[in-house]
Amino acid sequence: MLDANYIRHFKVLGKLCKMYDEASTEVTAQTLRLARLEDQVATGASASLPGTEVINAHYNALKAAITQGPTAMKTATVAAATSYLIGSDFRDDFVTETPTSTSSANAVLTALAAEMVGDPKTLSTETTSGLVNFFDTIAGAELVWNDASSPDYPDSTYVVDAIVA
């Protein structure tokens, strides 16, 4: 995957991860995160349209989950991230790997992990939060990630409240 595509996708997935990781925070904070997710996805460029369509399809579920509590919030963010990951906009950016199934988040994430090893690109070292933990949750399995203490795509850059430039 090209660096620009990793960045574009991790900006969106990082926002969903932040919502997941902080699912128990107050309604106001999560509402602001939802607004920032929309802003992060919609860049004003035509390349942002597929991602915007995916997030908009999940907008009402995400908004409702904010007031329903942490379990609903986690379920809604995993559903939105799954749709984003299995979408052709994400999958078509792979350069060397092909998911074994286009409808399986596990297959797409397994291909992403392999693509990152081949590139080589790294994520933050796995903890109980962050992108690697979020991806493993979505995959329903502990995948093998190319992670590092000084990663190419750190959680501190992408799993944040602020809009990532």
C-alpha positions in Angstrom: 0.0 0.0 0.0 1.3 3.4 -0.8 2.2 5.6 2.2 -0.5 8.2 1.3 -3.1 5.4 1.4 -2.0 4.1 4.8 -2.2 7.6 6.1 -5.6 8.2 4.5 -7.1 5.0 5.9 -5.5 5.2 9.4 -6.9 8.7 9.8 -10.4 7.3 9.5 -9.8 4.0 11.4 -7.9 5.9 14.1 -11.0 8.0 14.8 -13.2 4.9 15.0 -10.5 3.3 17.3 -10.6 6.4 19.6 -14.4 6.0 19.8 -14.0 2.3 20.6 -11.2 2.8 23.2 -13.1 5.5 25.0 -16.6 4.1 24.6 -17.4 4.8 28.3 -16.7 8.6 28.1 -19.4 11.1 28.3 -22.0 11.9 25.6 -20.5 15.3 24.8 -17.0 13.9 24.1 -18.3 11.1 21.9 -20.6 13.5 20.0 -17.5 15.6 19.3 -15.6 12.5 18.2 -18.4 11.6 15.8 -18.4 15.1 14.3 -14.6 14.9 13.9 -14.9 11.5 12.3 -17.2 13.0 9.7 -14.8 15.9 9.1 -11.8 13.6 8.9 -13.4 11.4 6.3 -14.8 14.1 4.1 -11.7 15.8 2.8 -13.3 17.7 -0.1 -11.6 15.4 -2.6 -13.3 12.8 -4.7 -11.1 10.1 -3.1 -13.0 10.7 0.1 -16.4 9.8 -1.3 -16.3 6.0 -0.7 -15.2 6.5 2.9 -17.8 9.2 3.5 -20.5 6.9 2.1 -19.5 4.1 4.5 -19.4 6.4 7.6 -22.7 8.0 6.6 -24.3 4.6 6.4 -23.3 4.0 10.0 -23.9 7.6 11.3 -27.3 7.0 12.9 -26.1 3.8 14.6 -23.0 5.6 15.9 -25.1 8.6 17.1 -27.6 6.4 18.8 -24.9 4.3 20.5 -23.4 7.3 22.1 -26.4 7.6 24.5 -26.9 3.8 24.8 -23.7 3.2 26.5 -20.2 1.6 26.1 -21.3 -1.8 24.8 -23.5 -0.2 22.1 -20.6 2.2 21.3 -18.1 -0.6 20.9 -20.5 -2.6 18.7 -21.3 0.4 16.5 -17.6 1.3 16.0 -16.7 -2.2 15.1 -19.5 -2.4 12.6 -18.5 0.9 11.0 -14.8 -0.1 10.9 -15.7 -3.5 9.4 -17.7 -1.9 6.6 -14.8 0.5 5.9 -12.3 -2.3 5.9 -14.2 -4.7 3.6 -15.1 -1.9 1.2 -13.4 -1.8 -2.2 -11.9 1.6 -1.5 -9.8 0.1 1.3 -9.2 -3.3 -0.4 -8.2 -1.8 -3.7 -5.3 0.0 -2.2 -3.4 -3.2 -1.5 -0.4 -3.5 -3.7 1.0 -7.0 -3.0 -1.6 -8.8 -0.9 -5.1 -9.9 -1.8 -7.6 -10.8 0.9 -8.8 -14.4 0.7 -12.4 -13.1 1.1 -13.7 -9.7 0.3 -16.5 -10.0 2.8 -14.4 -11.0 5.8 -12.8 -8.4 8.0 -10.4 -11.1 9.3 -9.3 -11.8 5.8 -8.8 -8.1 4.9 -6.9 -7.4 8.2 -4.8 -10.5 7.6 -3.9 -9.2 4.2 -3.2 -5.7 5.7 -0.9 -7.2 8.3 1.0 -9.1 5.6 1.2 -6.0 3.3 2.6 -4.0 6.2 5.3 -6.6 6.8 6.2 -6.6 3.1 6.4 -2.8 2.8 7.8 -2.8 5.7 5.6 -0.4 7.7 4.8 -0.5 11.4 2.0 0.3 13.9 2.4 1.1 17.6 3.3 -1.9 19.8 0.1 -3.7 20.9 -1.4 -2.7 24.2 -5.0 -2.9 25.5 -5.9 0.0 23.3 -4.9 1.4 19.9 -5.0 0.3 16.3 -3.5 -3.2 16.7 -5.9 -4.0 19.6 -8.8 -2.6 17.6 -7.9 -4.5 14.5 -7.6 -7.8 16.5 -11.0 -7.1 18.0 -12.5 -6.6 14.6 -10.7 -9.7 13.2 -11.9 -11.8 16.1 -8.4 -13.2 16.4 -4.9 -12.2 17.5 -3.2 -11.4 14.1 0.5 -11.0 13.6 1.3 -7.3 13.2 4.4 -5.5 12.3 4.5 -3.3 15.4 7.3 -1.2 16.9 8.0 1.2 19.7 8.9 3.9 17.1 6.2 3.0 14.4 5.6 4.5 11.0 1.9 5.0 11.9 1.8 5.7 15.7 -1.4 5.6 17.7 -0.3 9.0 19.1 -0.9 10.5 15.6 -3.9 8.5 14.4 -5.9 7.5 17.5 -6.7 11.0 18.6 -9.6 13.4 18.9 -8.0 16.1 16.8 -8.4 16.2 13.0 -5.2 14.7 11.5 -3.8 16.9 8.7 
